[in-house]
Amino acid sequence: MSAVKAMCTDKAGKGVVIQGNMAFAVGCVRAGIHAADGYPGTPSTEVIDKGLSQVQDMITVGWSVNEAVAAGVGFGHTLAGSDCVVTMKIPGLFQAADVITSAAFYTGQRGSLVYYIASDYTPSSTQHLVDPRYVLKSCCVPVFEPRNHQEMHEAARIAADLGRQFSTPVAVIASGVLCHSEGLVRLMDTAVREKAPLPEKMSDFITLPNRARMFHDQVRTTRIPALRKMVEESPLNTWTKGDGSVGIITHGVNGLFVEEVKAATGQNIDVLSLGFTYPLPMDLIRRFRESVSGPVFVIEDGYRFIQESILAEGIAVQGKGQDETVTEWSPALIAARLGLSSSASASKVASLPRPPMICAGCPYRLFGQIVGKMRKKGKLEAVFGDIGCNTLLHFLNAMDTALAMGASEAKRLGYVLSRPEAASKCLAVLGDGTECHSGMDATRNTIFRNIPGVKVILNNNWTAMTGGQPSPTSPANLAGDPNVFDLNGSLKAHGANVVEVSGYEKKDLEQALKKALADAEAGTFTTLVVTGTCIRKMPKESYGVKMAVDPELCIRCGMCQICSGIEADAEGLPFFNNICTGCVSQNPACAQMCPKGAIAPARDQSACGLTTCPELPAPPASIDLPAVAGGLPPFLSVAIRGVGGQGNLFFGRVMTQLAYLLGYDKQNIVKGETHGMAQMGGPVISTFACGSVHSPVLMPGTTQCLVSMERSEVFRPGFLDMLRPGGTVILADTAIMPPLFKAENYPSVEAVRQALDGYKVIDVDVLSTALGLGDPTGRCANVVMIGVLSTLPPFDSFPTEYWLQALKNVSPKPAVWQANYAAFLAGRELGGK
């Protein structure tokens, strides 16, 4: 039985530590929700991808080609009497706006339609910062915003019950902090929901102008007053009494942040935490304001929706200024707003710029290199891009603009209509997922209007940026049925001139681009499909080709250094690092770039790259957990920083499992992380705390141990400020150069040590230790670091067996468990035990 199914069927009240999206997914099944549909979009993706897809025998679930289609599918489910959840992130709401706004005003009885909308107000992986509550209010759609992981778990039931009661769609806006952090959840009761009867008249659900007016008026005069009464009386609003001198009105995850501030500062603040942000309980808010003698602050994410609504009622509150740029709060920001803390200190060493990068061996790599070269030579004046992995071509000087899903060709068309002479000097670029999402509309439009040019579809067969979910170009759909959709055949049926070329063949790519642009000059529109499967979906054995540089032939020109898998030493001689994938057994890009033929497959192609692969110790088949002597510390916390791909998030998951095994589930366990999980090569943080803790985002000065998996990342702004006085910094001697970054500008070991003077620092070479275990990628360096942490106080007070069981719980596959076991023991040796 899968872990997800176990949580869906386990006894009520059992405590589990899970990600917010997973808590919601499990809650959907336990609440008896009949169906779910959606489109992948960080930070909402895991609800279906990692959650509901694992229990397809318990709920009808699937991915649709875009959010508008998913919302339509969801509406169809409700007409059949089913309660349906539709998942998306905030931009998806606007992509589906026609369906969502039209569906809002039907008043007939049907199944519940719940929109699960994940926010990302940082933003980490979203292209805008629009507050969706304004449009949802104009649609009279109630908005529930979960405040903790438990409410994430129960949100589907709350929303579906509300939808049935008031014959309305319901929006659940989930904070990205909750979506991607982990917290303690008590599994709720399981339920079986009876389907709603079919509508007596299906024609009640038709939109005509005169009926639209009728439905609008019914909703305004009946549904909204009833909802206002409901929110005034709802137990989901919580009023925490203080000393009456200062008050806070807040919502969502900010309630946890406020509790963290109160605990850290000892301030006795009055707090009104709202469950629903539309409609707002104005009578309750008025009574709260009257009970506080001093100022009342509104702490809300997004823009100023709650604040403006309260002020419009003549209730005096303070909040964000009209042009203030805060869109997402943290405990530190809230404390500063209340005048309870000072600003963060400046680091003595500047952190490195780390834009997310295309994966080593990605089939987009050579295309980006070729386009960048063409731009430098003046052969291209503009490249119009899209949302997804292809956006990262910008960092290879191969993309200018990124607007929205599927918009690249429409932008190119408009540009060429205004500048016809540019038809052969610009490109539209997007991925196969976004072509199927909405880009094909623009393809049809260009063919229909007979405008010449070149559109490039980078077809990697998956929705790659959000983790590799199936799309119409994948081998199979979510249910595992073979996919019969033919992208090239569909394009040809539209009338497109389709040219297909491999993304791993440099000469073929150059020739195809050159010819397509020449054809554009002659008045032809070409759709160039560049193929190559996403490397994350390739079998691991295809990563096995190791490359080598012949130092005699190499002229140190740097032409090969187009990829994060290859670096240069102090003399300029290239070498391959542990990130190299060998271009997944395709034609290696770096070798094709070399003008002297100095790069070729290495002679030693042994599995581990060592002369003799070490024999790993056999882990125990079962682990008995002894009693913990001396009791548990009241509070534990660790913050782990590193570069995307180093396993920082895995580190945090092991810590939450450890805490659960130790018994901290009787208090609280939280794990936070960077919002955008698909940040390969970008800066990533994972935070963990248990015991007396509230928020997955920790207050400065409270963390017992900082772990930096990459040497320079210790200086990322705000990281050192998290350390409590007397805390420890564990610093990995691992240097990862950002793309196109000059090695001489990377902080030296001496500079780092000098900057960290005054801190308790432990230097460890976890990467070399991992490589020495026969791991050619060094991926288990994070487990080596976990072993080091287990030797330091207060973490050394826990028996080794607990650490091992936590590791096994997170990665139970035998081969992985054996590698992690060896890595953990090696880490303990590094730590001196």
Buried (B, 14 or more C-beta within 10 A) or exposed (E): EEBBBEBBBBEEEEEBBBBBBBBBBBBBBBBBBBBBBBBBBBBBBBBBBBBBBBBEEBBBBBBBBBBBBBBBBBBBBBBBBBBBBBBBBBBBBBBBBEBBBBBBBBBBBBBBBBBBBBBBBBBBBBBEBBBBBBBBBEBBBBBBBBBBBBBBBBBBBBBBBBBBEBBBBBBBBBBBBBBBBBBBBBBBEBEEBEBBEEBEEEEBBEEEEEBEEEBBEBBEEEBBEEBBEBBBEBEBBEEBEBEEEBBBBBBBBBBBBBBBBBBBBEBEBBBBBBBBBBBBBBBBBBEBBEBBEEEBBBBBBBBBBBBEBBBEEEBEBEBBEEEEEBBBBBBBBBBBBBEBBEEBEEBBBEBBEBBBBBBBBBBBBBBBBBBBBBBEEEBBEBBBBBBBBBBBBBBBBBBBBBBBBBBBBBBBBEBBEEEEEBBBBBBBBBBBBBBBBBBBBBBBEBBEEEBBBBBBBBBBBBBBBBBBBBBBBBEEBBEEEEBEEEBBEBBEEBEBBBBBBBBBBBEBBBEBBEBBBEBBEEEBBBBBBBBBBBBBBBEEEBBBBBBBBEEEEBEBBEBBBBBBBBBBEEEEEBEBBBBBBBBBBBBBBBBBBBEEEBBBBBEEEBEBBBEEEEEBEEBEEEBEEEEBEEEBBEBBBBBBBBBBBBBBBBBBBBBBBBBBBBEBBEBBBBBBBBBBBBBBBBBBBBBBBBBEBBBBBBBBBBBBBBBBBBBBBBBBEBBBBBBBEEBBBBBBBBBBBBBEEEEEEBBEEEEBBEBBEEBEBBBBBBBBBBBBBBBBBBBBBBBBBBBBBBBBEEBBEBBBBBBBBBBBBBBEEEEBBBBBBBBBBBBBEBBEB
